[in-house]
Amino acid sequence: MDKRVYLLTIVSFIVGMVELIIGGILDLVATDFGVSLGQAGFLITIYSLVFAIAAPVLLSLTSKIERKRLTILALVVFFFGNVLAVFSQTYSMLLIARIISAASGSLLVVLCVTIASNIVTEKYRARAIGVVFMGISASLVLGVPIGLILGNSFGWRTPFILITVLTLLSMACVHFFMEKIDPKPSIPIVQQLRTLKNRRILFAQLTTFLFLAGHLTLYAYLTPFLKIALGLNGTWVSAVYLIFGVAAVAGGGIGGLLADRFGTKPTILAVIVAFGISIFTIPYTTFALPLFLFVMMVWSMLSWAITPAMQSFLIESSPETSDIQQSLNNSALHFGIAFGSLIGGVVIEQATVEQNATVGGMFIILALATAVLSVAKEGSGIALPSRK
């Protein structure tokens, strides 16, 4: 496989890391700007929301620009967004910085996927896309522990300094190692959304949205949960996040193995059920740290075990529009992150952080319902609407 795919994976990792990197340092950001934990959590919500909406829109608007040039331009905007975050003196300024980073980052991720599929031969295409998505998944689970370790040691701005440096290196690598790639005609957003008329596909995308919403209702506020419910200090919190990240990355691989051996449908349903049990159980394990860590590892592994099974299921259900479904699934994922972090912020302000797990579990029950409706609906794939 073309080694440049791994460069694109690094770019996608850097971009994805910014999304949740602030999750582990919510209390530091809240204290510095004099805002509540819920308001600090909104910095995750706004990033994910803009990310989900901007990706298909910007891809359509920039469809005629040469891909290498567009990638570098997007990296420049992404760089300045994170520089603004480093020098933010107010909460509003940091919010604007997050919006700029999210919009440019969303375009970068889509470009990484499309470029990866174009620079390899057809037999390596699926693998190349999978590798790029692995970078995104890894960034979402490892971004928080990286941000936590750096933030607690040197201040909450330090993770963003790291991002700016890595972005500069990425720009240089893309400039020197990537060749020019002509753009291909993009599929209008309206045509993409029409594919959701297939109920099987619609409920599958809803499952991703609800699953991630339930997960983020707790995960986005795991730092205050660990400090309040378990009384852990900064060092222990960093260790817990690191364990979570490693387990989650492993979970992605386990999910792929399960889907290959037992099929996508049984894997999706089994993972959702087991994940729901683990998240409902978490508040009742805080009396014993070893027990909590065990359940948390199960929770973290299952949080990403569903991703490869769901992506494979979407391809099986609609092979003619698989590219569109992967794009829509990425948007559904980030909408889920945005909604879950928003709901989690409301819960932590209106009740207690201990209730976040229970509220998150409610979304998992809904995710199970939509998953059942999706896998139970038999029917052929959907054809791509013809252009007029």
C-alpha positions as CSV (number, residue, x, y, z in Angstrom):
1,M,0.0,0.0,0.0
2,D,1.2,3.5,-0.8
3,K,3.1,4.9,2.2
4,R,1.5,8.3,1.7
5,V,-1.7,6.9,3.1
6,Y,0.1,6.8,6.5
7,L,0.9,10.5,6.1
8,L,-2.8,11.2,5.6
9,T,-3.5,9.1,8.6
10,I,-1.2,11.3,10.7
11,V,-3.1,14.4,9.4
12,S,-6.4,12.8,10.3
13,F,-5.1,11.9,13.7
14,I,-3.9,15.5,14.4
15,V,-7.3,16.9,13.3
16,G,-9.3,14.5,15.3
17,M,-7.3,15.0,18.4
18,V,-8.4,18.6,18.7
19,E,-12.1,17.6,19.0
20,L,-12.0,16.0,22.4
21,I,-8.5,17.2,23.6
22,I,-10.3,19.7,25.8
23,G,-12.3,17.0,27.6
24,G,-9.6,16.1,30.1
25,I,-8.9,19.8,31.0
26,L,-12.5,21.1,31.4
27,D,-11.9,22.1,35.0
28,L,-8.8,24.1,34.1
29,V,-10.5,25.9,31.2
30,A,-13.6,26.6,33.4
31,T,-11.5,28.0,36.2
32,D,-9.3,30.2,33.9
33,F,-12.3,31.8,32.2
34,G,-14.7,31.8,35.2
35,V,-17.3,29.6,33.5
36,S,-19.2,26.5,34.6
37,L,-18.2,22.9,33.6
38,G,-21.2,22.8,31.4
39,Q,-20.1,25.9,29.5
40,A,-16.6,24.5,29.2
41,G,-18.1,21.3,27.8
42,F,-19.9,23.3,25.1
43,L,-16.5,23.8,23.5
44,I,-16.7,20.2,22.6
45,T,-20.3,20.4,21.5
46,I,-19.7,23.4,19.2
47,Y,-16.7,21.7,17.6
48,S,-18.5,18.5,16.9
49,L,-21.6,20.3,15.6
50,V,-19.6,22.5,13.2
51,F,-17.5,19.5,12.2
52,A,-20.6,17.4,11.3
53,I,-22.3,20.2,9.3
54,A,-19.3,21.7,7.6
55,A,-17.7,18.6,6.1
56,P,-20.3,17.9,3.3
57,V,-20.9,21.6,2.7
58,L,-17.3,22.6,2.3
59,L,-16.5,19.6,0.2
60,S,-19.2,20.7,-2.3
61,L,-18.1,24.3,-2.3
62,T,-14.5,23.4,-2.9
63,S,-15.2,20.6,-5.4
64,K,-13.2,22.3,-8.3
65,I,-10.0,23.0,-6.3
66,E,-7.0,20.8,-6.8
67,R,-6.8,18.4,-3.9
68,K,-3.2,19.0,-2.7
69,R,-3.6,22.7,-2.8
70,L,-6.9,22.5,-1.0
71,T,-5.3,20.3,1.7
72,I,-2.6,22.8,2.4
73,L,-5.0,25.7,2.4
74,A,-7.2,23.8,4.9
75,L,-4.2,23.1,7.1
76,V,-3.3,26.8,7.1
77,V,-6.7,27.7,8.4
78,F,-6.6,24.9,10.9
79,F,-3.2,26.1,12.1
80,F,-4.5,29.7,12.7
81,G,-7.6,28.3,14.4
82,N,-5.4,26.6,17.0
83,V,-3.0,29.6,17.3
84,L,-6.1,31.6,18.2
85,A,-6.9,29.0,20.9
86,V,-3.4,29.3,22.3
87,F,-3.8,33.1,22.7
88,S,-7.4,33.2,23.7
89,Q,-8.0,35.6,26.5
90,T,-11.8,35.1,26.8
91,Y,-14.2,32.3,26.5
92,S,-15.8,33.8,23.4
93,M,-12.4,34.0,21.7
94,L,-11.7,30.3,22.4
95,L,-15.2,29.4,21.1
96,I,-14.5,31.2,17.8
97,A,-11.1,29.4,17.6
98,R,-12.9,26.1,18.0
99,I,-15.4,26.9,15.2
100,I,-12.5,27.8,12.8
101,S,-10.6,24.6,13.7
102,A,-13.7,22.5,13.4
103,A,-14.7,23.8,9.9
104,S,-11.2,23.4,8.5
105,G,-10.7,20.1,10.3
106,S,-13.8,18.6,8.9
107,L,-12.7,19.4,5.3
108,L,-9.3,17.9,6.1
109,V,-10.7,14.6,7.2
110,V,-12.8,14.2,4.1
111,L,-9.9,15.1,1.9
112,C,-7.7,12.6,3.7
113,V,-10.2,9.8,3.0
114,T,-10.8,10.8,-0.6
115,I,-7.1,11.3,-1.4
116,A,-6.2,8.0,0.2
117,S,-8.7,6.2,-2.0
118,N,-7.3,7.9,-5.1
119,I,-3.5,7.2,-4.6
120,V,-3.8,3.5,-4.1
121,T,-4.8,0.7,-6.5
122,E,-8.4,-0.6,-6.3
123,K,-7.5,-3.7,-4.3
124,Y,-6.0,-1.5,-1.5
125,R,-8.8,1.1,-1.6
126,A,-10.8,-0.3,1.3
127,R,-7.8,-0.9,3.4
128,A,-6.5,2.7,2.8
129,I,-9.8,4.2,3.9
130,G,-9.8,2.0,6.9
131,V,-6.3,3.1,7.9
132,V,-7.3,6.8,7.7
133,F,-10.4,6.1,9.8
134,M,-8.2,4.3,12.3
135,G,-6.3,7.6,12.7
136,I,-9.5,9.4,13.4
137,S,-10.7,6.8,15.9
138,A,-7.4,6.7,17.7
139,S,-7.3,10.5,17.9
140,L,-10.7,10.7,19.5
141,V,-9.7,8.3,22.3
142,L,-6.1,9.3,22.7
143,G,-6.6,13.1,22.4
144,V,-8.1,13.4,25.8
145,P,-5.2,11.7,27.8
146,I,-2.6,13.6,25.8
147,G,-4.4,16.9,26.5
148,L,-4.8,15.9,30.2
149,I,-1.2,15.1,30.7
150,L,0.1,18.2,29.0
151,G,-2.6,20.5,30.4
152,N,-2.1,19.4,34.0
153,S,1.6,19.7,33.7
154,F,2.0,23.0,31.8
155,G,-1.4,24.6,31.5
156,W,-4.4,24.0,29.3
157,R,-2.9,26.0,26.4
158,T,0.0,23.5,26.0
159,P,-2.0,20.9,24.1
160,F,-3.0,23.5,21.5
161,I,0.7,24.5,21.1
162,L,1.5,20.9,20.4
163,I,-1.3,20.8,17.7
164,T,0.1,24.0,16.0
165,V,3.6,22.4,15.8
166,L,2.2,19.2,14.4
167,T,0.1,21.0,11.9
168,L,3.1,22.9,10.6
169,L,5.0,19.6,10.2
170,S,1.9,18.2,8.3
171,M,1.9,21.1,5.9
172,A,5.5,20.6,5.1
173,C,5.0,16.8,4.6
174,V,2.0,17.3,2.3
175,H,3.9,20.0,0.3
176,F,7.0,17.8,-0.3
177,F,5.5,14.3,-0.5
178,M,2.1,14.6,-2.0
179,E,1.5,14.9,-5.7
180,K,-1.2,17.1,-7.4
181,I,-4.5,15.3,-7.5
182,D,-7.3,16.6,-9.8
183,P,-10.7,17.0,-8.1
184,K,-13.6,14.7,-9.0
185,P,-17.2,15.7,-9.4
186,S,-18.8,15.8,-6.0
187,I,-22.3,14.5,-5.2
188,P,-24.7,17.2,-4.2
189,I,-25.7,17.2,-0.5
190,V,-29.4,16.8,-1.4
191,Q,-28.6,13.6,-3.4
192,Q,-26.6,12.3,-0.4
193,L,-29.5,12.9,1.9
194,R,-31.9,11.2,-0.4
195,T,-30.1,7.9,0.3
196,L,-31.6,8.1,3.8
197,K,-35.1,7.3,2.3
198,N,-34.0,3.7,2.8
199,R,-35.2,3.0,6.3
200,R,-32.5,0.4,6.9
201,I,-29.8,3.0,6.3
202,L,-31.7,5.7,8.2
203,F,-32.0,3.6,11.3
204,A,-28.3,2.5,11.0
205,Q,-27.2,6.2,10.9
206,L,-29.5,7.0,13.8
207,T,-27.9,4.1,15.8
208,T,-24.5,5.7,15.4
209,F,-25.9,9.1,16.5
210,L,-27.6,7.7,19.6
211,F,-24.8,5.4,20.5
212,L,-22.2,8.2,20.5
213,A,-24.6,10.6,22.2
214,G,-25.0,8.1,25.1
215,H,-21.3,7.6,25.3
216,L,-20.3,11.3,25.3
217,T,-22.9,12.1,27.9
218,L,-20.5,10.6,30.4
219,Y,-17.2,10.5,28.6
220,A,-17.1,14.2,27.9
221,Y,-17.3,14.8,31.7
222,L,-15.2,11.9,32.8
223,T,-12.7,14.2,34.5
224,P,-15.1,15.7,37.0
225,F,-16.7,12.2,37.4
226,L,-13.3,10.8,38.4
227,K,-12.5,13.6,40.7
228,I,-15.9,13.8,42.4
229,A,-17.2,10.3,42.5
230,L,-13.8,8.5,43.0
231,G,-11.8,11.4,44.6
232,L,-8.9,10.8,42.2
233,N,-6.1,13.4,41.8
234,G,-4.6,14.7,38.5
235,T,-2.1,11.9,38.2
236,W,-4.6,9.1,38.7
237,V,-7.0,10.9,36.3
238,S,-4.3,10.9,33.6
239,A,-3.6,7.2,34.2
240,V,-7.3,6.4,33.9
241,Y,-7.6,8.3,30.6
242,L,-4.6,6.5,29.2
243,I,-6.0,3.1,30.1
244,F,-9.3,4.2,28.5
245,G,-7.6,5.3,25.3
246,V,-5.6,2.1,24.9
247,A,-8.6,-0.1,25.6
248,A,-10.7,1.9,23.1
249,V,-8.2,1.5,20.3
250,A,-8.0,-2.2,21.0
251,G,-11.8,-2.3,21.0
252,G,-11.9,-1.1,17.4
253,G,-9.8,-4.1,16.3
254,I,-11.9,-6.5,18.4
255,G,-15.0,-5.1,16.8
256,G,-13.7,-5.8,13.4
257,L,-12.7,-9.4,14.3
258,L,-16.2,-10.0,15.8
259,A,-17.9,-8.7,12.7
260,D,-15.8,-10.9,10.4
261,R,-16.5,-14.0,12.5
262,F,-20.1,-13.6,13.6
263,G,-21.4,-11.1,11.1
264,T,-22.2,-7.4,11.3
265,K,-25.8,-7.7,12.6
266,P,-25.1,-9.9,15.6
267,T,-22.0,-7.9,16.5
268,I,-23.8,-4.5,16.4
269,L,-26.6,-5.8,18.6
270,A,-24.3,-7.6,21.1
271,V,-22.0,-4.6,21.4
272,I,-24.9,-2.2,22.1
273,V,-26.4,-4.5,24.8
274,A,-23.0,-5.0,26.5
275,F,-22.1,-1.3,26.2
276,G,-25.5,-0.4,27.8
277,I,-24.9,-2.7,30.7
278,S,-21.4,-1.4,31.3
279,I,-22.4,2.3,31.3
280,F,-25.4,1.7,33.6
281,T,-23.1,-0.2,35.9
282,I,-20.3,2.4,36.2
283,P,-21.9,4.6,39.0
284,Y,-22.2,1.5,41.2
285,T,-18.5,0.6,41.0
286,T,-17.0,3.7,42.4
287,F,-16.6,2.2,45.9
288,A,-13.7,0.0,44.6
289,L,-11.2,1.4,42.2
290,P,-10.1,-2.0,40.7
291,L,-13.7,-2.9,40.0
292,F,-14.3,0.5,38.4
293,L,-11.2,0.2,36.2
294,F,-12.3,-3.2,35.0
295,V,-15.8,-2.0,34.1
296,M,-14.4,1.1,32.6
297,M,-12.1,-0.9,30.3
298,V,-15.1,-2.9,29.1
299,W,-17.0,0.3,28.5
300,S,-14.0,1.9,26.6
301,M,-13.4,-1.2,24.4
302,L,-17.1,-1.4,23.4
303,S,-17.3,2.3,22.7
304,W,-15.3,1.8,19.5
305,A,-16.0,-1.9,18.8
306,I,-19.2,-0.9,17.1
307,T,-17.5,1.3,14.5
308,P,-16.1,-1.3,12.1
309,A,-19.2,-3.5,12.3
310,M,-21.4,-0.5,11.5
311,Q,-19.3,0.7,8.6
312,S,-19.3,-2.9,7.2
313,F,-23.1,-3.1,7.7
314,L,-23.6,0.1,5.7
315,I,-21.5,-1.2,2.9
316,E,-23.4,-4.5,2.8
317,S,-26.7,-2.7,2.9
318,S,-25.9,-0.2,0.1
319,P,-22.8,-1.1,-1.8
320,E,-23.7,1.4,-4.6
321,T,-23.6,4.3,-2.2
322,S,-21.0,3.1,0.2
323,D,-18.9,6.3,-0.1
324,I,-21.9,8.4,0.7
325,Q,-22.8,6.3,3.7
326,Q,-19.3,6.5,5.1
327,S,-19.5,10.3,4.9
328,L,-22.9,10.4,6.4
329,N,-21.9,8.0,9.2
330,N,-19.0,10.3,10.0
331,S,-21.4,13.2,10.3
332,A,-23.8,11.1,12.4
333,L,-20.9,10.2,14.7
334,H,-20.0,13.9,15.2
335,F,-23.6,14.9,15.7
336,G,-23.7,12.3,18.4
337,I,-20.6,13.7,20.1
338,A,-22.1,17.2,19.9
339,F,-25.5,16.2,21.3
340,G,-24.1,13.9,24.0
341,S,-21.6,16.5,25.3
342,L,-24.4,19.1,25.3
343,I,-26.8,16.8,27.2
344,G,-24.0,15.9,29.6
345,G,-23.4,19.6,30.3
346,V,-27.1,20.1,31.1
347,V,-27.1,17.1,33.5
348,I,-24.0,18.1,35.3
349,E,-25.4,21.6,35.9
350,Q,-29.0,20.6,36.7
351,A,-28.2,17.4,38.8
352,T,-24.9,15.8,39.5
353,V,-22.1,14.3,37.4
354,E,-23.0,10.8,38.9
355,Q,-26.3,11.0,36.9
356,N,-24.5,11.4,33.5
357,A,-24.0,7.6,33.2
358,T,-27.6,6.9,33.7
359,V,-28.8,9.5,31.2
360,G,-26.2,8.3,28.7
361,G,-27.6,4.8,29.2
362,M,-31.0,5.9,28.2
363,F,-29.7,6.9,24.8
364,I,-28.1,3.5,24.4
365,I,-31.5,1.9,24.9
366,L,-32.8,4.0,22.1
367,A,-29.8,3.0,20.0
368,L,-30.6,-0.6,20.6
369,A,-34.2,0.0,19.3
370,T,-33.0,1.7,16.1
371,A,-30.4,-1.0,15.6
372,V,-33.1,-3.7,15.8
373,L,-35.3,-1.8,13.3
374,S,-32.3,-1.5,11.0
375,V,-31.1,-5.0,11.0
376,A,-34.6,-6.5,11.0
377,K,-35.6,-4.6,7.8
378,E,-34.9,-6.7,4.8
379,G,-34.5,-5.1,1.4
380,S,-32.1,-4.5,-1.4
381,G,-29.6,-1.7,-1.5
382,I,-30.4,1.8,-2.7
383,A,-29.4,3.2,-6.0
384,L,-27.7,6.5,-6.3
385,P,-30.2,9.1,-7.5
386,S,-29.6,10.0,-11.1
387,R,-28.5,13.6,-11.9
388,K,-30.7,15.8,-14.0
